């Protein structure tokens, strides 16, 4: 990106919003007036971000600890994975599945349970080890880029992007690679933090998902839809979901009945906002357009 146009909808109607300070430094956050998404500006070099994600210190967890982390939330990571992959299974008869940025392998494991043939890529060595323990094979160590895509033209029925797009330095360039890798009428399933959720609006600048340099892009619903429409995709379905850090409540509240009531109440409150499309995470499904190679 050579200018400050919105990374989601491409609009030039963006403005400075605030500076986010993290342990890694200070980052300017710009806001799009048209689609209400936001992003970090200036963009860090892609090579710098690749080093960041390949670093052994990133995702320093074992399969055992990643599983414990999943269980500390409600719904768990595997529950989320089965729900989303099950939706993919209903939306496509094809079986070839690509899990990009596969992490610890929950979604690949769920895809295999639903009968998909899975290929995965994950640049981080710690995540790959946990993935291998969970799935019995190790994902490709490559980043998803033009070279990776050129070797897999027309191979997949489903591409899965779980919490990937918020990390990319150029979301539009990333999405532009997907049609060539997909088969006719192929599907892309996406999960991203929702910039515009009830919780995000309540937190404002302290939104937990505004965490550069790890997260660079903060998508609204309309911004995410526009990003895919710009590259010939059609929306098949969109919903928002919310998660509760159940483990934190269980640690802080010692009385079992009170503890259970507390996290159930919080989850019910957050789930209420899902009814209005204001949940914490966007889950969306996009179909490759018929005019795309």
N, C-alpha and C positions, 0 to 999 in steps of 0.2 A: 504493500500500500504506500503510494507516494504522497497521498493527501489525507485529509482527516474525514473522509466520507464514512458513513456508518458501516461497520463491518457486517451488519446483518442485512439491512434493506438497501444500502448503497446511497442513501440520501446525503446531500451536502449540508442538510439542516442540523448540524451538530453544534454543541456548545460545551465549554468548560463547565464541569460540575463541582469537583472538589479534588483535593490531593489525599490519597490514601497512603498512610505510613505503616510499613511493616518492618520486620526485622531485616529484610533484604534491602530496604530503601524506601524512597518516596515515589509515588506513581500518580500521574495525572489521570483522572477519570473524566471521560467525555460522555455526553448524554445525547441521544438522538431525539429530536423533537417530533419526528414523524412516527417512528415505530416504538419509541420509549425504551429501546435497548441502550446499553452503555458498554464502554470498552476502555482499556488502558491505551494511553497515547503519551509518548511515541511507542511504537511497537518494538519489542526486543528482537534482536537478530534471530533468525531461525536456528542457526548453528548453536547459539548460546542456549536456546531452549532445549535443543536435542541433547546437549551435554548435561543439562539440568535433569532431564528425565532418565538418562542413562546412568547417572551417578548412583553408586552403590548405596549411598545414604538415603536416597529417595525410596519410599515404600519399603523401609527396612522392617518387614514383618515376615514371619513364617506362615505356612498354611494354618497351623494351629492357632496362632494369634489373630490371623485375619478372620478365621471362623468365629473366634470369641468376640471379635469386634462386631461382626455381623449380628451375632446373637444378642448383643447389647442394645440393638435397635428393634423397633416394631413398626412396620413389618421388617423381617430380616432380609439380608441381601439375597438369599436364595428364594424367599417368597416373592420379592420384586422380580427376580430373574425368571421364575416360572410364569409369573403373570404376563410379563412382556413377551417372552418367547412363545407362550401359548397363543397370544394374540397374533404373532407372526405366523404361527402354524395355521391359524384359521384364515389368514389373508393370502397365503400362497401355497400352491401344491408342490412347489420345488423344494429341494432338500439341501442345496449347497449354501453354506452359511459361513460368512466371514465376520469374525469378532475383532474389530480394530481397537487397539488400546485395551487389550483383554484383561489387564490387571491380574487379580488372583484367580480368575477362571470361573466365577459363579455363573456367568451367562453362557459360557461355552459348555459347562456341565449341564445346565438346564436345556440347552439346545440339543445336546446328545440324548438326553432323556426323552425329548420330543421327536427323535428320529432324524435330526439333521446330521449331515456330514460336515464337520467343523474344521475350518482353518482359522488360525488366530495369529495376530502379531502383537508383540509387547516388547518395547525397548528396554525395560528395566530388569536387571538380572535377578533381583530379589523377588519381584512379582512373577517372573518366569519360573523360578523354583517352586513357589507356592502353587502356581498354575499346574505345573507338572505333577505335583503331589495330589492335586485334586482331580486331574483329568487323565493322567497316565501318559501324556506326551507333552513336549515342550513347544511353546509357540515360537514363531519366527521372531528373531531379534530385531527385525527391520522396523524403521518408522514407515508409516503409510505415506508414500510420496509418489511422484510421477514415475520413478523407476519401478517401484513395487507394483503400481497399477499397470504399467506397460507389459508386465510379465503375467498378468491375470485377466486379460481382456475377455469379457463375456463369460466369466466363470461362475458367478454367484447369483443365487436367487434372493438372498437376504444379506444385507450388510447391517451390522449392529454397532451402534456408537453410544456406549453408555458412559456418560461423563467424560467425553472426549472433546467436543467442540468448544467448551469453555477454556480449553488449554491451547488451542491452535493459534498460531501467529497470524494466519490469513484464512479465516473460515471460508470465504468465497472461493479461493483457489483450491482449498481442500474439497469442498463440495463438488467443484467442477470436475474432479477426477472420478467421481463415483459412477456416473452413467456408463462409462466405458467398461467398468469392471462388472456391472450388473448385466444379467440376461434380460430379455424382453419382458417388460412389465415387472421388473425386479423391485424389491422393497427395501427401504432404509428405515430402521427403527432407531429412535433417538431418545436419550434421556439427558437433560441438562437442568441445572438449577434455574428456578423461575425468578427472574428479575421483574418483580411486579406481584409477587405473592403477598398475602396478607402479612406474613412474618417479615418479608423483605422490606415492606413499606413501614412496618413498625420499627424495625432496626435502623432504617435509614443508612447513613454512612457506615454504621457498624454491622451491616449485613455480613453474616459469617461467610458467605460465598464470595464476597469481594476480598480476595486474598492473593493479590499479585506478589511474585511473578507466576505462581502456580495457575491462578485463574486470570485470564486476560479479557474474556468476553462475558457479558451478562445479558442474556437474551430474554426479551419479552415474548409473549406468545406470538404476536403479530410479526415481530422481528424474525423469529425462527421460521415461521411460515414463509415470509417474504424471501429469506435466504435460499430456501429450497425452490420456491417458485421461480426465482431468477435463473435457475439451472434446469428448468423443465420438469420439475417434480410436481406431483399433485398430492394434496393432503388426503390421506385415507382415514385418519382419526387422530384426535388429540384429547388428552385429559391431564389433569394435575393430580399429584399424589403427595402425601406428607408422611414423614417418619418421626418417631419420637425416640430420643436417647434413653430407653428404658433403664439401661445399666446405671446411668447417673442417678436416677431417682431411687433405684434399689440400694445404692451406696449411701445416699444421704438420709433416707427415711428408714428407720429401723423397725417400725411397727408394720408388720406385713399387710394388714388390711388397709391402713392409711397409704402405704407405699403403692399398692395395687390401684387403689382409687385415684391416687394422684396422677399416675401415668396414663390410666384409662381416660381420665377427665381431660388431660392435655391432648391426648390423641383424638378424642372425640371433638374437641374444640378446633384442632387443626383440620381434621377431616371435614368439618362443616364447611370450611372455605373451599374444599375441593368441588363442592356443588356449584360454586360460582366461578370455577376456573382460577382460583387464587391459592391453590396449594403450593407446597415448597418446590416441587420438581415437575417439570414438563415431560410427559411421555408423548411422543408423536411418531406417526407412521406415514411415510411418503412413498408414493408409487412413481417409478420412472416413467416419464412421458413417452408416448408412442413415436415421437419424432426425434428421439435421442438415440444416438448410436450406442 
